[in-house]
Amino acid sequence: MDEVDKIILHQLQQIDASIESTDQLDSFTPEQVVRAVSCCLLEINPTMTELPRSLPGGAMAQRFSVATVLAERCKEIGYRGDIGYQIFLYPNAVELRRLLMFLIERLPRERQNADSSGKAHALSAREQLQREVRKKLSEQLKAPWVPQYCRAVANRQKQGCSCQSIEFKPHLNLNIPVANLAERSKEVQQYFEQLAPNLFQQVDSSSYDLIASVLHKNDLERWSNLVPTAVTIISTREEELPAIPLLQVVDKLSENAEAATPTQQLEDKVHQLRAESEKLMGQRKALIASLEALKARESTVAGELDSIQSVIKLHERSCLVLADSAENVAKLEALLRATEAKRQTLTQQWQDYRSPLLTTLESLKSAKEAQQVQSVRTGIEELQQELLAKTQQHNELTLRSAKQTQLAPRKEYTRRIHEFIGNIRKQRDDIYKVLEDTRQMQKQLNVVAAQLERQFNYTDDLLFQSAKHDLHAKKAYKLLAQLHAHCSELVECVTNTGNVSKEIRELEVQIDGEKMKNVLTSLQQITGDINKFEQHIQELQSQIRTVENAITAA
């Protein structure tokens, strides 16, 4: 359970860092329990903003109300265990562990993944933005698709309006080509294919409705001779797209046709420049290849030059020495003599420094050897004393073992252990045999009960038929009924006795379990709370008397 408590406490620290860390749940105070449970509930359901985050330290009534509210919230999210105000005011390690494990399992997936990956730091602005975008996209994906002509209805229903009142806003200057291609000229066809906006672009503004615009255009084309001219006036609002006159389009297309020859000239010039560019690129590649070859040759020549320079320096020094051989030899001999004198001086200094060090080293070696010899002698003496003590102890133990010959040897203990094991196995076999006999006895009891029931039914029928004509048979029938009733009562008493014995054993097990729940500590806390309640009631009564006295005096 210690490992489970550590995991639970780690999760609580990830949720709320203000919760004090403890080693086990046994040391949790009521204030810590309320803090931990309220934080978990807020993580599970952020809409529970009215939850109390701490336990008030005033009157006991407020503490009981806070604990009751938290218990009800835990039941609302699906906790099926036994929970009430007592689990918060008088915490028990077993029940508290079960409650916290349930709350941690109900935490959102994002919180569990973040905790398992060790993200205890605050989210950055980028992570928060990504989380909001992910949340918005998931909401939009979960929302049902609504057609365009139904979105206004949905918006009106959200605002509390009737769904039948749809505003009719057509695009009055809608430009739709004629369906018959033969009626359109080449320039008009080119205009509609290249320059004219499509139907959806013309009604892209939120103030127009696509269906209304198409219906309005269709009615104008069908009933143009009957519709008044005021209706066909083109709206000049800023949201509408301006219509392009067809004459301007025709003029523009004719100008493009006349300018075809300069375009051809430009294309020829482009082809010529492209050929020249390709030629220059080829020359550039050739020059780059030659430059790479020159660089490689330069690096080779530089290496050869370095080797030649070192040889030239050696030859120059040799020539300088051979130019005046007698003088140079005399200089070298003088240099050798000076070096030899310096070496002798250094040798003499080393000997002067070395001789006292050798003397000190020899004295230390001799002192160390003497110390080692002394320590060896001391060790030998201690070992001799220890050997004498061990020998004396051995003799005493030998005499004692000779006197205690009546004690059982090791084989006797081994034999007893084997006997215990054999007895345990025999008892186990006896238990299995008793269980088997019990099963057989139960089967026999069931068979006998069934036979008795059949015999009773058969006898009851016979006596009932005879009792109609014979007084003795009637009396025997009554006695049979009484005997059957008494036997049924005896069987029921035996069954109830067995059930009571079974319940007694279960209660004993429950009592043993309750003893492990620190009932005495909880009773002491409850007694203290009851005393506080009594003190609070007395204070309220004294305040009431004071107020009554004041009212009476007034």
Buried (B, 14 or more C-beta within 10 A) or exposed (E): EEEEBEEBBEBBBBBBEEBEEEEBBBEBEBBBBBBBBBBBBBBBBEEBEEBBEEBBEEBBEEBBBBBEBBBEBBEEBEBEEEBEBBBBBBBBBBBBBBBBBBBBEBBEEEBBEBBEEEEEEEEEEEEEEEEEEEEEEEEEEEEEEEEEEEEBBEEBEEEEEEEEEBEEBBBBBBBBBEEEEEEBEEBBEBBBEEEBEEBEEBBBBEEBBBBBBBEBBEBBEEEEEEEEEEEEEEEEEEEBBEEBEEEEBBEBBEEEEEEEEEEEEEEEEEEEEEEEEEEEEEEEEEEEEEEEEEEEEEEEEEEEEEEEEEEEEEEEEEEEEEEEEEEEEEEEEEEEEEEEEEEEEEEEEEEEEEEEEEEEEEEEEEEEEEEEEEEEEEEEEEEEEEEEEEEEEEEEEEEEEEEEEEEEEEEEEEEEEEEEEEEEEEEEEEEEEEEEEEEEEEEEEEEEEEEEEEEBEEBBEBBBEBBEEEEEBBEBBEEBBEEBEEEEEEEEEEEEEEEEEEEEEEEEEEEEEEEEEBEEEBEEBEEEBEEEBEEBEEEEEEEEEEEEEEEEEE
